């Protein structure tokens, strides 16, 4: 049974592991191994994650099986809009509905905060992520100039 709960500072090492597994499985055909390793070392620093899980403007959730974190999502609520910054699962649980559950619980929290919509970036070559978001009611808003990113959004 998967439980969804708020992330804590004690979860950081497992969040880093999930990010690493997911990034290597997802992006190995898009980015070089060196790029992925470098990105993860910068984007998932323990100090930054610790700040994120404590930030009152964050909704940072983990999906837990037993004592093991198998996925996480991180929303940032801002005055200019709300963004889903991260949604990653270990490959062993892909297509089991856990990503959808993380979104549902996150959206419940966003509604409590008065958020009416949010968006996220999706790499244009990440076809499985594009299918995931579009199947859950997100709409493709634009491709960003000079990047390979899509911006997708969804009403809460």
N, C-alpha and C positions, 0 to 999 in steps of 0.2 A: 504494500500500500504506500502510495506516494503522499507525503504531506507537503503543503506549501506554507512557508512561514517567512517572517522578516529575517533578513540576513543580519548577522552579528559580526563583530570583529574576530571572534573565534572561528568563523567560517572562511576567512580569507585564503588560507592555504588550499582548501578544497575548491574554492571559487577559481583560484589560479590554475589548479589542475584541470578543472572542467573547461576553462577557456583554452588551455593548451591543447587538450584532446580534440575539442571541437574545431578550433582554428586549423590544426594540422589536417583533420579529416575534411573540412569544408574547403579550405583555400589552397590545398597542395597543388591543384591543377591551375590555379589562378596566379598565385604568388610563389616566389622562391622560398625554400626552407629558411634561408638566411633572413629574408624579409619578415617572414612570420615570426621567427624567433626574436628578432629585433623589436618588432611591433609589440609582441606580448611582454617583453621586458620593460617597455616604456608604458604601455597602456594598462598594465595590471600590477603596478608596483604596490606593495603592501600598504604603504603610507597613504597612497591615493585611494585604494579600496577602503581602508579604515575610515577615511574622511567621508567617502561616499555612503557607507552604511550608517554613519552617524548624522548625515546631513538631513535637516528637517524638510528640505525640498526634494529629497529622494524617496522613491519607493523602490527598495532593493529587496527582492524576494529570492528565496532558494527553494528548490524542489528536493526533498530528502526521502531516500529509501533506506529504512533502518537508521543507521548513523551516517550514511554516505550521501553527500550532495551529488545529485545527478544533473542538475541544471540550475540556471538562475536567470533573472531578468532585472533590469535597472532602468527606471524611469526618472527623469529629472523634470520637476515642475518649475517653470520660470515665468516671469512676467511677459516674456515675448512668445510664450507657447510651451507646450510640454512635448518632450521627446523621449522615445524609447531608445536608450543608448546601447543596451546590450540585451540579447536573448540567446543563450547558448545552452546546449545539452550535450552530454557525452553521447557519442554515436550509438552506443548499445541501446539507448532508449529513444532514438529517433523514431518518429511515426507511431508513438504510443499515446499521443494526446497530452503529453506533459507540457509542451510548449503552449498549447492552447489553454491549459489550466493556469499556467503562470500568467498569461495575458488576462484571463478572466479575473483572477484574484487581484492583479495589478489594477485593472479597470475599476473594480469595486472600490479600491482605495482612492483612485483618481476621482471617481464620482463624489466620494465623501469630501474631497477637497475642492469641489466645484469645477473640475476640469470637464470640458465638453468634447474635446478632441485632442489627438496627439499624432505625431508622425515619427518616422524613422528613416534612416538611410539604408539602402540595400545595394550591394555591389551588383552592377548590371550583369555580370557573368555568373552570379550566384543564383542559378535557375531554381534550385530547390527552395531557397528563401523567398524568391519572388512568388512562386506557386503557393507557399505557406501563407504569406501575407494576403495575397489576392483572394485565396480561398476563405479567408476569415473576414472578408468585408473591407479590407483596405483598398484604397484606390490609388492608382499610379498618378501622381501629380505632375512630376517633371523629371527629366534627366538633367542633372546639373552640368552646366557648361564647364569644359575642361577637366571633367572627372569621369569616372565610370560608375557613378552612383545614381541610383534612383531615389527619389523622395516619395514615400508612400504615406498616406494618412488615413485615419479612421475616426469616426465619431464614437464617443464613449457612450 
